Amino acid sequence: MTETPPPDDRQPEDDRLDELLAEVRSSPVPEAPDLTDRVVRAARWQRGVRGVLMSVTAVVTAVAEGIGAMLGVRHHKHGGDE
């Protein structure tokens, strides 16, 4: 855990954050005995879907670049040299 900065370094945002976190700290933690199972199940199906989406994205990008090359359209990537 990070240390609290000295009072002279504190900003108004720090005070507001302390207020909000105090509310969270005082709230009881809800019991969810099956939480781990739900998180693992969600991660497993998302992992499978991610692979499919990455593949589809690669194919669509390749097709778009191929069509652009056939039509002579130049694609400028953001942040690169022109």
N, C-alpha and C positions, 0 to 999 in steps of 0.2 A: 504494500500500500504506500502511496506517496505521502510525504510529509506536508502539513499545512504550511503555506508560506507565512512569513512574519506579517503582523498586522499592517505595517507600512507598505507592503507590496500588494496588498489585497485590492482587487477591483470590485466595483459594484456587482459585476457578473458572478464573482466568487460568492458573495453573500446570497445572491438569488439561488445559485446552485446548492449552497448549503441548506437553504430553506426547502428546496425541492427534494433533496436527498434525505433530509430529516423525515419528510412525509413517507418516503419509501422505506426507510429504516424502521419506522414505527409500525408499518403495515405487517400483519401476520403473513407468513409464507403459506400459500395454499398447498394442501396436500394433493399430490398427484402420483399415486403409486405406479401408474403405468406410463409415466412421462418418458422414461428411458426407452421403453419399447416403441412408443409413438415416434420419438425422435429418430431412432434407428431405422424404423420402417420408412419414414419420410426420406431420410438420407439415401436409403437403398433405391427407392424408385426414382428419386431425383438424379442419382448417379447414372442410372440406365437411360433416362430421358436426355440427360446432358450429352451423352455420347452420340445419340441419334441427332440431336439438334446441331452439334458441332459438325457432324458429317453432312447434314443437309445444308448448313451454312457454307461449308467448303465447296460443295457442288454448285450452289447458287452463285457464289462468288466467281468460281471458275467459268461458269456459263456466261455471266455478265461480262467478265473480262474478255472472254472469247468473242462475244458479240461486239463489244466495244472495239476490239482489235480489228474485226472484219469491217466495221463501219468507219474505222480511222479515228475514233474518239479517244482523246488522251485523258487519262484519269490522273488528277493531281491529288496526292495523298496529303492529308493535313499534317502540318508540322515538318514537312520535308522540304528539300531544296527544289526550286522550280527550274 
